[in-house]
Amino acid sequence: MKDYLTANKKWWNNVTPIHARSKLYDLEEFKKGKSSLVSVEQEEIGEVKGKTILHLMCHFGMDTLSWARKGAIVTGVDMSDNSIRLAKKLSREIKVPAKFKCCDIYNLPNVLNEKFDIIFTSYGVLCWLSNINKWAKIINHFLKKGGMFYIVELHPFTNILSFDFKIFYKYFKKGPYTDDSDGTYTDWSAPVKGITYEWSYTMSDVINALIKEGLKIEYVHEFPFTMYDQFPGFMEQNEKGHYVLKNKRIQIPLLFSLKASK
Ligand SMILES: C[S@@+](CC[C@H](N)C(=O)[O-])C[C@H]1O[C@@H](n2cnc3c(N)ncnc32)[C@H](O)[C@@H]1O
């Protein structure tokens, strides 16, 4: 069996410094106090002051620290050691307390012994999960009774589309599939090479995994906009800074959010 985790970890370690220098992440503005959270999750999650948040797959912690700036008591988890090293450095630099753990999400119950009011995860996480049911188990394990799980993510429907906006992939494909394309989503011309192993889940895969764990789905929302230039050449930014399709006759879901309670 291939060591998917090692390959993916290597890729994420390589792209972390590129992301940290990118316009998309805009670390300089973040350090001056700008939140990296966008309107969708801020409005839907609401007040977090005094609440404990577990942020799964936090990359280098900008969103984790943004929740902490709003008064939450945060723990960020990611398997990339370069990301977690940078997250800890940022926390010290901006003087915002946070805990960060470098860990494969599936190993987390072996290294973290706490329950949380809120579990949060966002934008570009599902495709890295080798087992969606095990993921839901992890969420249930770390959620307090009465707690909230919240995800905002690229809509699974967009998995069928190629970069040049053609229907190309199977909605019902399963992973792992390999991706050896050059570059990364902050800069497609960046000198990044390497193979990643990814998975694909349908909307019902995600919902049913959480239901199987006994969590109550409070809502699923679908949005006709997204937060980055997912299909370069086919998208434009609107007055709110959201990326929408240039061709207004095409109306497809680009993002979804889901809230579940325990
Ligand atoms: C697209 S990023 C996270 C999105 C975040 N919203 C952001 O933009 O910063 C995906 C993250 O998942 C992490 N990741 C991938 N597979 C993982 C795993 N098995 N366990 C923990 N973290 C993982 C990667 O290291 C990466 O930092």
The ligand as a Gaussian input file, in Angstrom:
#p B3LYP/6-31G(d) Opt

LIG

0 1
 C       -6.220000      23.754000       2.032000
 S       -5.419000      23.577000       3.558000
 C       -6.482000      24.097000       4.809000
 C       -7.375000      25.115000       4.485000
 C       -7.340000      26.328000       5.328000
 N       -8.662000      26.815000       5.315000
 C       -6.418000      27.332000       4.720000
 O       -6.708000      27.823000       3.612000
 O       -5.402000      27.663000       5.307000
 C       -5.415000      21.850000       3.880000
 C       -4.568000      21.491000       5.093000
 O       -4.872000      20.137000       5.441000
 C       -3.700000      19.557000       5.981000
 N       -3.857000      18.097000       5.939000
 C       -3.945000      17.293000       4.853000
 N       -4.096000      16.003000       5.220000
 C       -4.113000      15.988000       6.590000
 C       -4.251000      14.957000       7.550000
 N       -4.384000      13.673000       7.205000
 N       -4.226000      15.303000       8.862000
 C       -4.075000      16.599000       9.244000
 N       -3.937000      17.625000       8.368000
 C       -3.969000      17.330000       7.043000
 C       -2.581000      20.096000       5.111000
 O       -1.333000      19.987000       5.735000
 C       -3.058000      21.545000       4.871000
 O       -2.450000      22.426000       5.770000

